[in-house]
Amino acid sequence: MSPAGPSHLITQWEKGDMSLEQRLQACRANADQGIPRDELLPYMEQAAKGLDFVNGKGIVHRDVKPENLLLFQGQVKLIDFGFARLAEIASATNSVFGTPVFAPAEASDGRLNPSVDIFCLAGTYVRLRTGKFPFGTGDDLKHRKQAGQFHTAGLLPHEIAALRGALDPDPKQRAYATAGDIVAALSVEPPPVTSGPAPSVRPSVKPLAAAKRRSFADKIRLIVAKEQTEQQAAAQSEADRQAAFLASSATLLHQQFDVQNYSLAYGTVNFLLRSDPKNAEYLEVRKFLEQPDKQGRPRAEDAFGGRFALIPPGEFLMGSPADEEGHREDEYQHRVRITQPFYMGLHPVTVGQFKRFVDATRHKTKASWRNPGFAQDDRHPVVNVWYDDVVAFCQAIEKISGNRYHLPTEAQWEYAARAGTTTPYWCGNSIDPQHATFHPTHKGTTPVDKYPPNPFGLFDVHGNVWEQCRGYYDAQYYYDSPVDDPPGPAKASSPVLRGGGWINDGEFCRSASRSGFTPGGRGGGYGFRLAAVQAPVQ
């Protein structure tokens, strides 16, 4: 390598067992705070050896983090040198500086030296030991980093002291010259905790006989039996929860009929029929709702022609695994619980629905939704609309129905789109023109009910149009978002979009794919889908 000319870094391709981030999640699923210290320290020692080797060659990795430390047959290997730079070179390319939640401030302005990697490694230790990001996330991340206020809960006093020397906001004040130095400081055994003079020890007159040990076969049988009991208990608990929700949904259906809330009753009865498809009473209810009312419109539709599905509460993994094709850094996988049921539009709002809204309210849009530049009919998703149009649409329909309408949160959207599946698309590991509208097979939108629905009964969750969600786009939000009903960032630079569109390749239509868009912007590839909440029953 030479600073005067191009440099190349050749690395070996290997498929590891898991990343240290995945190992952390496995520990947390087992109710541990993080990876146990005795297990973690050897991992850090191996990572430090790799870092010191590349730093010794004049290379700064710049993106050391749990996802880039790969376990391979019990050994940790440093991967992903996409951001690596020669320490001697300071150029405009240094504006790309890795992952902000781990990187020091100076990494963003081209000041490259091994101290950057040591800082990242120390932050990685905090993450893996405590389960928390070293400086948190969000709007005050930069402030906490500049103040040196890293997460310390769950760390031993000597660990905090050692980490303080590596995470100092001033590079000149950092205490370690190599990654091995910080790991050595973390590896020092803590002093024993005493609460007074050490008690005197009297030797036994006769040594106690060693207790008889169980055989490993016996221990394995006990472990397996315990795991099976826990699994059975969890399965029974989930079955009880689902049975209770079915019972409450049946009660809700009666209440909706009593107040003639037919558009949401349609979603409720379809949910009940998925569990009991031959129930004669529910089939009769659905038949009634699909028949026209005195205005000649199906009772199952709201005032503008929308239909809804009832989405039950539940738990899922939001985001995508690092090895999913098309995975991006903003799709960090994490567990999310949707604690309350809600209703979701069966499909994006159509041209026909929006036309009814405009005719009823005389709403004026800032772009031509009638002529987007390609052929559409009333069954196509409306485009060239944005947040102010959505707000007006929701307000208008709320006045008529009394229900509350809004854009779904990102968590609600992805939970509903996945519908219990874990693959990149609800229909499997890949997408094809028989399941979605996407580039290059289409040159515009298609009817919203052209393809089969997902298991929740929703159409077009992949492709056709990007769908606006409530809240904003923040690439770092997943790293520290709440488990229960994450609302999304309260503020950021752009609203968030989900689902991909006809203008995008298939990988952008995955369940986990995210994007942002300029506030107030409109385009021929952007639409919206509504969520709804039952009006209180008096």
N, C-alpha and C positions, 0 to 999 in steps of 0.2 A: 504494500500500500504506500501511496505517496500523496502528500497534500497537494502536490503540483498537478496531479492528474487524477483520472477516475480511479475509484477504489471498489473492490468487490469482496463480498463476504460469502463464503461457501459454507452452507450448513447441511447437516444430515437430516433426512426426512425420517421421522419415527412416529408411530402411533402409540401414544402412552396409555396408561391405565385410566388416569384422571388428572385433572389439574388440582392444585392445592385449594382453589376456591371450591371445587366440587367436594373435596375431602372435608372442608369446613362445613359445607351444607349437610354432609352426612353426619358429622358430629352434632350439629345443631338439631338435626332431626331426632337424635338420640338424647336430646335434652341437655347437651353439653353447651357451655358458653362459647367455646371455640375448640381448636385442636389442643389436646393436653400438652403441657410444656415439655414433658419428657419425650413425647413423640415429635413435637415441632422442632426442637433444637437441632436434631440431626438433619432435618430437611433444610433448615437455615444454613447449617454448616456447608452442606453440599452446594446450595445456591451461592453462598459466598465464595466458594472455591471457583465456581464458574465465572462469577462476576470479576473476581480479582484476576483471573486469567485474561479475560477480554479487555479489562481496564489496563492490564500490563502491556497489551498490544496497542494501546492508544485509542481504544474504542469505548464509547459511552453508549450503553444500551438505551437509556432514557425512558423505558416503559416497563420497569420491573414491577410486577403486581401478581397477586395470587393466580390469575388466569394464565400467566406466562411462566409459571413454575409447574412443570409437568412431572407427575410420578410415573416412572418407568421401571417396573420390576423392583419396586422399593427404593429406587434412587431418584433424586430430583434433578431435572435437567432444565436449563434456561432456554426458552424458545422465543420465537417472534422477534427477529432483529430488524423489523420493518422501519423502526424509528432510529436505529443505531447510526452514529456519526463518529468520525474521527475527531478526537478532542482538539486537535490543532486547527481544525477548519471551523470558521465562523462565517456562515453565509445565510442568505435569505431562506434556504431550505430549513433552517432551524426554527422556523415559526411553527412547525408541527412538533409538538413536544410530549406526546404520550397522553396518559390519563390524569386529568387535573386532580382527582381525589388523592393521588399518591405522589405526584411530582412537586418538587420545590418551585418557588416563584421564579428563580433564575433560569430554570429550564426553558421558559418561554421566550427569553430574549437572547439566546445564543451563548450564554456562559456555560460551557460544557467542560466538566471534569468529573473524575470518579465520585466526587462528593454528591453529585446528582443521583447516581445509582445507589449509593449508601443511604441517602435520604429515603429513596423509594423502598429499599429493602427494609429499613426500620419501620416505615409505615405499613409495609406488608406484614411484618411481625405483629404489629398492633391489631391489624385486621384479623389475622389468623388466630391470635390468642384470645381476643375479646369478642369477635363476631361483629365489631363495629368498624367503620371507616376512621382512619386516624384523626382526621379533622372534620368528620361529618361530611355533609353535602349541603347544597342549597346556596342561598344568596350570601350567607356569611362565611362560606368556606374560605374565601380569600382572607378575610379579616382574622379568622382563627389561626390560619396558617402563618400569617405575618406576626401574630402574637405568640406563636409557639404553643398554642393551647390544644394539645392532642388528647385523645381519649385515654384515660388512665384507669377507669373502673375495671376491676378484675386483674390488674397487674400487681406484681410484687414490688415493694419499694425499690429494691436494687434494679429491677427491670425499668422502672420509671426513670431512675437516675441515668441508666445507660442509654435509654432512648432519648432523653433530653439532650444528651451530647451529640446525637445524630440528627435530631429534628429541629435544631436551632434554626430560626429563620435567617440568620446571618451566616453565610457559608464560611466566613473567616473564624467563627466561633465554634465550629463543629469539631468534635474531639477525635475523630477517627480518620486514619489515612487509608484504610482498606476495609472492605466488607468483612473480612475475617476478624478485624479488630472489634467491630460492634457485636458480632456473634459471640466472640470470646467473652466480652463484657456481660452479655445476656446469659451466658452459660455458667457464670459463677454461682455456686450453690448458696442459697440464702442462709443467713445465720439462724441457728435454732431459736425458736420462740420459747422464752422461759417466763415464769410468773413468780420467781423467788429462788432461793437457794436450791441447788440441785439436791434431790434426796439421796441419802446414803444407800448404797446397794450392798445387801448381805448375800454372800454366795449361798446357794442352796446346799443343804446337807447331802441331798440326793437328787441328781438331775431328774426332771420330769420326763417320763417316757413320751416320745413323739406321738402326737395324735395320728390315728390311722387315717390315711388319705384316701379319698375316693379315686377310683380309676378314671382315666380320661373318658372312657366309654360312658361311665355313669354321668360325668359332668356334661358331656355332649347331649345325652338323653334329657337331662334336666333343662339345659339351655333350649333345646328344640321344643320341649313340652311347654316351657314358659312362653316362647315366641308364638307357638300355636294358640295358646290360651289368649295372649294379648291380641293376636290377629282376629280370633273369633269374637272377642269382646268388642273390638273396633268395628267389625262387620255388623254385629248385632246392634251396636249403637247407631251406625249409619242407617241400618234398616229401620230402626225405631224412628229416627229423625225423618226419613222419607215417608214413613207411614203417617206420622203426625202432620207433615206438610200436606199430604194428599187429603187428609181429613179436614184440615183447615181450608184447603182449596175448594172442597165440596161445599163447605159452609159459605165461603166467599161467593161461590156461584149463585147460591140462593139469594144472598144479599144484593148481588148485582142485578138479578132479575127483579127483585122487589123495587129497586130504584130505576129500572130500565137503563142500566149502564151496559148496553148490549155490545158495544165495540170491545170493551175489555172482557166481558163475559165470553166472547168468542175465543179469546186467548186462553181463558181459564178452562173452558170445556175441552179445547184441543189438548191442553196439558193433561187433563184427567183421562182423556181417551188414549193417550200414549201408554198409560199404565193399565187401562182396562178397555181395549179397543172394541169389545163386543157388548159393552154396557148399553142396553136398549134405551135407557132414560137419557144418557148423555148423547147418544146418536140422535134422538128426537130433538134435544136442545139444539144441537148443531144444525140440524135441518131447518129448524125454526129460524135461527139466526141468519142463515144464508138466504132466506126468502126475503122479498122486498117488503118495505114498510109502506105506509100510505103515500109517501112521496115517490115510491117506485125504486128506492135504493135498498140494497141489502142491509139488514139490521146489523150485520157483523162489522160494517164500516162506520168510521167516525164521520163527522160532518163534511170532511174534504175527501173521503174515500179511502182512508188508511185502515189497515188491519194490524192486529198485534198478537204477539206470542207471550205467554207467561213464562218468565225465566226464574227458576227456583234458586234459592240460596245454595251456596256450595263453595268448594275450595279447589284451587287449581294452581299450576305452575305458569306464571306469566313470563313472557319473554321467550327466548330460545336458547338451547344448549350451544356451546361454542363450536361444536362440530356440525351444526345444521347448515346445509348449503344456503348461502345468502345471508348468514348471521352477521350482524353488525354490533359494534360496541354498545349502542344504546338499547340493546335487547337483553341486557343482563337478566338471567333467569332467577326468579324469586317466587316464593309462595305467597298467594293472595287468597283471602277469604271474602266472599260476597255474602254479607250477613242478612240482607233483606231481599225478598223477591221484588221483581220489577217487570214491567212490560216493555217489549222491544218491537219496533215496527218490523213487519214481515219482510220488508224490502226498503231500499232508499225511497224517499218521497219522489213521486213521479211527476211528470209534466202535467198529467191530468189532475192530480191533487193540487199542485201549485196553481194551476189555472182556476180551479174552484175558489181557492184562497184569494187570488187577485180579483176575481169577479165579485167576491163577497165584500172585500175590504177596500178595493181600489188602491192597493199597495203599489208603490212605485219602486222598482229596482234600479240599480245603477248600471246594469249591463243587460244585454238582450238574452233572456232565458228562452225566448221564443225562437230565436234564430242563432244557435250556437256555432254554426258553420258546418253542420252535418245533419242528415235527415233524422228526425225523431217523430214519434207519435205519442199518444197519451200514456202508453205503458213504459216508456223510457224514463230513466231517472232524470229529474230536472238538474241542470247545470247552470253555471254563471250566476250562482247565488252564494251569499256569504252570511256571516254571523248576524248582521242586522236584519236580514231577511228571515233567518231562522227564528229570531226573537219575536218578530212580528207575527210569523206563522203560529208559533206556540201561544202567544197571547190571544190570538183570534180563536183558536180552537178551544182554549181553556174557558173562554167566556161562554161557549156553547155547551161544553160537556161538564165542566166543573172539575174534571181530572187535571192533574199537573203534568205538563209536557216539557221535556228538556232534551238537550243532547246527552247521550250516554257518556259517562266517564270512560277513559281509556280502559280501565279495569273491567267495567261492565261490558264494553264493546268486545274485548278479547275473550272474556269468559263466555259471552253469548255466541261469538263466532266459532270458538273451539267446540262448544256443546259437548264437553266431556272427552274430546279427543286430545291426543298429545303430539300428533304428527304435524309437519309444517302447514298442511292444509287439512281441513276437516275431512276431506275425501281421501287423504293418503299422503305419501311422501313427495308427490309431484302433482302438477296441475296440467290440464290439457284443455283444448277448445270445447270439449264436451261438458266441462264443469264451470268455465269462467270466460269472461271477455277480457282479453289482454293483448298487448303488442307482441308480435306483429300481425297476429291473425285478424285483428279488427281495426277499422279506421274511424270508429265512433262508438257510441253507446248501443246497447241492445235492450230489448224488453226485460224488465226486472224479474219476470217469472220464467225466463227461457230455460234455466237450468234447474236441476233438482235442489231442494232445500237441504240444509244441514239437519242434524238430529233434533234441534230445537224448533225446526220448522222455518228457519230464516233463509231467505234467498239472497244471492249476490254478496255474501260476505267476502268473497274473493273477486277482485277485479270490477269491471264496469266503471264505477266512479270511486275516487277517494271520498271517505265519509268523515265529516267534521265531528270532533268529540268535544266534550266540555273540558275546559282548562287549556293549558298551553303545552308546547313541546319543550322538554328539557332533557338533553341526552344523558344527564347524570341522575335524573330523578329516581330511577329504579334502584340505585345503589343504597338508598336509605329511606325508601318509602314505607309507610305503615303497612302492616299485614292486612288489617281489616279495612275494607272499603276505601282504598287509597283515592283521594279526590283529585290528584294531579296537582302540579305546581299552581300556586295562586297567581303567579305572574312570570312572564318570560317574554322573549322577543317575538314569538309567533304561535298561533293556534296549532293544535295537533290534528293530524289526519291519520286515518287507518284504512286498511283494506286494499290499497292499490287501485289502479284504474286501467281503462282501455289504452291509455297512453304509455303504460309501463310494461316491462318484461315480467314474466311470471313470478320471479323471486320477490318482487316488491308487493305481491298479492298474498304473501304468507300471513298466517294468523298473527305472527309476532311483529310484522313489519310496521315501522313508524315513520312519520314525516312531519315537517312543519311547513307553514305557508305564511306569506306576508299578510299581516292584519289588514282587513279591508279588501284584500285581493279577490279576484274571481277568475274562473277559468272553465274551459270546456271539459275538464276532467274531474271537477269537484262538485259533490253534492252533499246530501245529509240524510240521516236516518234518525227518527225520534225514539226516545224512551218515554215511558209514562208511568205514573203512580196513581193508584186507585184513589178517587175522591173519598174523604171520610164519610162513613155511613151514619146518618143521624138516627 
